[in-house]
Amino acid sequence: MIKEAMFYEKIGDNKVHCSLCAQSCKIAPGKRGFCGVRENRDGDLYSLIYGTVSSEAIDPIEKKPLYHFFPGSYVYSVGSIGCNFRCKHCQNWSISQVCLEDAYTKDIMPDELVERAIYSGSQSIAWTYNEPTIWHEYTSESAKLAKEAGLGTIYVTNGYITPGPLRDIAPYLDAANIDIKAFNEKFYHDVASAKLAPVLEASALAKELGIHVEITTLIIPGVNDSLDELRELSKWVYNNLGPDTPLHFTRFHPQYKMQDLAPTPVKTMEEACKIATEEGIKYVYMGNVPGSDRNNTFCPNCGKMLISRGYFDIEKYEITPEKTCPVCGENIPIVGEYRSLKQSPDESGF
């Protein structure tokens, strides 16, 4: 569905300037922005994907990954088409890098989206799979309805949103997993066709605005795995987001245009976690390494295992109802209550 876009201005000669994300596109009549889904039609900018859904699923919240938000719950996850990055290792390239006209989609309006989330038994809605920032007209309206219905709201995002749109949606957005893809500008330029600085700005602002933030960095061998770089990233998270901010290091597996690389050595993953812990991050996690203790949550004060996780589920949860360690009383930053008795969501309506 087509809807007039938010966050743009007319700049003469029927051109428009889109300020939704840091690509800051200036778009001529009949052309689309970098994301491929915002089009200038006779001097007005339109979103081409309002309500356009390419993917939907019911996921464990831990799959986002969010480890400190509504633990043990299900999240109703939806994605659309397009992206404001061009990541060469994108695992969802078939929707993020495809032309809208070539994609299979269906329309789900905001009120129906909320109904489907509730019917599924999910506790929250996540806009994920492709970049939710470029879906702002839809996600902002849907998030308002979701909050009215008592659902949590989540972005899984590359963090390229500009301050205005972020402030616009912040009152209705509970959590964000922000992907800081590397801690150097060359990576962002060469691999993602973007810049690092706006991602850091958005991450800090999201935290300031009261959104629950968790950070993910995919470690790619020979590309962004310098131990010095990982240390600088950890220092930045500590100084700008705080030591309680969960930091997820995820193991790379060959994808899309980076199939010539090997998976990340587990030793590198372990070194990254060690470095982040040395720099004061209290909750450091290791993704895509099944069986690792770094998939669990430990008390940063006494070391007791508080949450034991399987691949994407919780096997044991020992944080007290007051959100403290049962041994030493350390406060543990968890948003929402643990759902200890998971029930399979009803997918009959999908």
Sequence and secondary structure as in RCSB ss.txt:
>XXXX:A:sequence
MIKEAMFYEKIGDNKVHCSLCAQSCKIAPGKRGFCGVRENRDGDLYSLIYGTVSSEAIDPIEKKPLYHFFPGSYV
YSVGSIGCNFRCKHCQNWSISQVCLEDAYTKDIMPDELVERAIYSGSQSIAWTYNEPTIWHEYTSESAKLAKEAG
LGTIYVTNGYITPGPLRDIAPYLDAANIDIKAFNEKFYHDVASAKLAPVLEASALAKELGIHVEITTLIIPGVND
SLDELRELSKWVYNNLGPDTPLHFTRFHPQYKMQDLAPTPVKTMEEACKIATEEGIKYVYMGNVPGSDRNNTFCP
NCGKMLISRGYFDIEKYEITPEKTCPVCGENIPIVGEYRSLKQSPDESGF
>XXXX:A:secstr
  EE SSEEEEETTEEEE SBTT  EE TT B TTSSEEEETTEEEES TTEESEEEEEEGGGTT SSBSTT EE
EEEE S  S   TT TTHHHHSS GGGS  EE  HHHHHHHHHHHT SEEEE SS GGGGHHHHHHHHHHHHHTT
 EEEEEE S B HHHHHHHGGG  EEEEE   SSHHHIIIIISS SHHHHHHHHHHHHTT EEEEEEEE TTTS 
 HHHHHHHHHHHHHHT TTS EEEEE    TT TTS    HHHHHHHHHHHHHTT S EEEES TT GGGSEE T
TT  EEEEE SSSEEEE   TTSB TTT  B   BS    S      TT 
